[in-house]
Amino acid sequence: MRLIRLLALVCMTLGLAACGSLSRDTFQASDLATAPPSGLAELRFNASDSDAAIRFAAPARKRAQVQKSFDVLALSGGGSNGAYGAGVLVGWTARGERPEFDIVTGVSTGALAAPFAFLGPSWDERLKEASTGEAAGRVLKSRGLGVLFHPSFYSNAALRALVESYVTDDMLQAIAAEHKRGRRLLIATTNLDTEETVIWDMGAIASRHDAEARELFIKVMVASASIPGVFPPTLIEIEGHPRHLSEMHVDGGVTIPFFVAPESLLLWTADKGSARPGRMFVIVNGKVGGAFGFTKGGALSIVGRSWDAMSKALMRTHLAASSAFARRNGGQLFYSAIPDTADVDASGLDFAANNRNALFKLGYERAAAGWAWTMPDTPAEIPAVPPVVRAPPQIGGR
């Protein structure tokens, strides 16, 4: 709720501070239609492009045909609640049932954790430090009166410094090696110019093995976690005709709360005999159920409560749609969310160390005990899914 109220306050503040803006050259839609962005066509696709989505996922599907399993992990947004998701992953490791995922996707704070989740349990300590360490507690760096001259309430300097600290050469090399095996790490941003979700193949970026690739990797991570108005957008330079253009990217959560499949494929059914998703796991870094809260008559309370209700409803709807996609294609979807009754600050903006540690502990204990996972179409929590060493659901099986 605090996050939603802050967003409402940010909108009002920035409305008064019209002079605070990000300088960039103007361009038209026709400038983008002349040719695909130079050097980026192999690294990303729009979520609305079903053909591109299938093409980018093809290596993972081929891998699944060989190993007879296909596990997907999706990490949602949620600000400081990302510590909960980190706890779930580390607790899952402790239980000994964490699969090696064929595809890992991340949105917003989920994008920050996705590289660690993709690389597996040997990166758990670094994941915990990134989520609960001192650096994460400094990401909300206020501008003070400087907000009147900038397009956001907070600077992203500390956020970028956090990302730079862990996007090291060894991380990029490890991601590139897994990409070569056919696994995929995908991160979503929102292109404000086109109002579309853009999905970036981070393994393809890492595989370029140069300084420009590392810079793009960092930019995408920062952009995906940049809540509009709270953090400034990220400008990504592309080749245009006849001049250079810069796209404006912000939080992927603006257009999608998480994704196990791009929006263009949620109604898709795999061809008979082709590789199909086996198990899909979604970590929701937040609460999903409605809760009573007396709403005061002020504008901030009304707007904040309305956005809170809308975002939870969107999350539930997306869980239902993703679950239907999984079932239709012979798979199953499980999700883990912060319990609605949990006594933690799940606003998403409480980066105090004690709150992040409490969220991490909650996720860890639930996963380690084996009762973190729920199916969207059942009201009660279910036991942990079978470990990958047991017989997983056969792809396409009924």
C-alpha positions, 0 to 999 in steps of 0.5 A: 500500500505504501508503494501505491501511495508513493506512486500517487504522490509521485504523479502529483509532485511531478505534475507540479514539477513540469520542468523536471524532464529527461532530455532526448531527441524526438522521433516518429513511429516511421523512424522505427519502421524503416529497419530493425534496431542494429545489433538488437534484433538477435537480443530481444523481441516484443511480447506481442510477437508470437513468431519471435517468442517461439523462435527465441525459445526454440533452443530450450524446447529442443533441450526439453525434447532430449531430457523429457522435462521442461521447467520454467521459473518466473519471478515477479516484481515487488520492490523490497519484497524481492527478499521473499523470493530470494528466501524461497529460492535458498530454502528450496535449495536447502530442501533439496528439491530445486530443479535446474530451470530450462527458462528463467524469467524476471520482471522488476525486482524479479529481474534483479534476482533472475541471474542468480536463480538461473545460475543455480544453488552455487550462487545462493550466497550472492543472491542472499547478499544482493537481497538482504545486504547493506547495498540493497538498503540504499537503493531509495536515494532521495533527490530532495528538492532536486525532484523538481528538476528530474523525472523521478522521486529518487535517483537510480545511482544506488540501484545501478551501483548494486547491479554493477557490483554483481554483474561481474565477468564471471557471472556473464561467462557463466550465463553465456555457458548456460545459454550455449547449453540451450537454457534461456534467461529472459528479462522484461522491460516496458518500452514507453514509446511503443507501450509494449513489453520487450523481452530481452535474451540476457544469455545472448547479450552475455554471449557477446563477451565485450564491454558494450554487452556488459553495459547493455546487460546492466541497463536492461536490469536497471530499466526492468526495476525502474518504477516510473516516477520512483526511478528515472527511465533508462534510455537505450540507444539504437540505430535509426535512419538517418540518425541515432535514436534512444528508446525509453524503457521502464519497469517491466511490471508496468505491462506485465506482473510476471511471465511464464510465456509472452502475452502472445502465447498465453492462448497458444497450444503446442503442436502435437508431438512437440516439446511442451512445458512440464512445470511452471513455478511463479514466485510472487514477491507480494500478497495476492489476496484482497484484504480489508482496510478502511479507506479514508476520504482523501485523494491519496487514500482513494487513488492508493487503495484503487491501485492496490486493488487493481494490481492484486486483481491483475496478478490473480488474473495473470496467474489464472491465465498462466495456469490455463496455459500450462494445463492446456499444454500438458503442464502444471503451474505452482506459485509462491506468494507472501501469505496475506496473513503474514506479519511483514511490511509487504508494501515493497518500499520498506528497504530497512534491513530488519524488514528484508531479513524478515521477508527472506526468513519467511520465504526460506522457512516456507520453502525449506518446510515444503509448503511454499507452493500453491496451485491457482485453482485450489484454495489450500496450500499443497505440499512441495512439488516432487524433486527433479530427481523423481519422475517429473511430468512427461512433456505433453503427457496426460 
